[in-house]
């Protein structure tokens, strides 16, 4: 019997819960929210949606009901809105929410895999790992696959090729210092080479891709939903596939005590291996710039 819990079932959390249920990834699904009526309403809505084709049990509950979950998805927090210049503006309010969630998860008898979506995700994922005391390989920030899907979409349109024929990843900070790994990009299995002008144009298109969605509809919902559920499939199915997730590093890439997006082998135990890709000078510079910024912000909020 497999079980998952979604903590925070507003627009994003409810979409993730529905997709998990729709795909039949677990036998039991628990929805937790500070607004109990919202959790109850979403649980009933999802069960009714699947009544003709699924035996899945979906119910609202609290942290006691989440006990025994294989995976816990955390979306609780204030979302980024159009007027915000940066995800960092969310820092103080979401810090308190994540610490509260972590204090409840810490009491669990088992140690589930926790997938953090609350922004700024790298910082929140570090706090989640620190405050739960869980194995760092079992606390994963969901953002790298979202950034990677955006890059694949940009490349697909730019070079008039099916997005399924593009292999591309974005690592590093989920923010201004994100790192498209140009040295790993392949089209129909063949490595692509980019000049400086092309790189700059692609990076600009990539940075605008999220802003356009937020400005036009208020928030990104479907893409982070799909990318997070892809991660859950890899975990629950023990697929051991390459994914980009924010993970607390302890020596990898020469970094310590920072959570940042890196390529991993994702399976039933979480980050089963952390892959250290060889980066070119420009990629390395952006990667460590992002890590430095994350550590700076962590130091400020931990000491506050």
C-alpha positions, 0 to 999 in steps of 0.5 A: 500500500502506497501513500502520499500527502500534499500539504497546502492544497491551494491552486498548485497543491490541489492540481498536484493532488489531482494529477497524483490521483488521476495517474493512480500513483498511490493507494491513499492520498491525504490533503492537509491545509490550514483551511480545513474546508479547502482540504475537505472540498478538494478531497471530495472533488477529486474522489468524485472525479475518479468515481468511475475508474479508481478505488483510490481513497482521498481524504483531508486530514492533519499531520497524524493522518499523514503518518506512514506516507511514502512521499510528502509534497509541500506547497504551503506558503505564499506564492509569488505574485506579479508585483514581486520583483524576486522570489526572495521577497517571499523569504520571511513569510514562507520561512515561518510556514516551512519551519512550522511544517517541518516541526510537525513532520519531524514527529513522524515515526517514519522518514518520508521523502519530502518534496518542497515547492515553497519559494524561494525553493532552494532556501526553503528546502534547506530549512526543511532538511535542517529542521526535520533532521531527515536524510538530505537525500530524502528532502528534495526541492522541485524546481530544476525540472520546471526550469529544464522544461522551460529551456526545452520549450524555448529550444524547441521553438527556436530550432523548429523541432519537437520538444521531445527531441530536445534534451536539456537541463537547467541546474543551479539556483531557481532564480536569476542565476539559473544555469542552462547547461549548454554543454549537455544540450542535445537535439535528436541525440546529437550535441549542439554547439552555441556561440556567445550570442546564441547563449545570451538570446536563449538565456534571455528567452528562458528568463522571460518564459516564467515572467510571461506566465505570471504576468498573464495568469498570475501564477505558474500552475500546470508546469510545476504540477506536471514536473513535480508529478514526474518526480513522484513517478520516478520516486514511487516507481523506483525509476532511477532516472536523471532529474534536476532537484534542489539537494543539500550538498555536503562536498559535491561541487565543492559546496557544503551546507547549501541546497541548490539544483543539481542533477541526480539519479532519482529513485525510491530512496530519493537522491540515490546519486548526485551527479557532478557534471563537468561545467564550462567556465561560464556555467561554473561561474553562474552556478557558484554565483547562485550558490553564493547568493543562496548561502548569503540569504541563508546566513541572514535568515538563520541568524535573524 
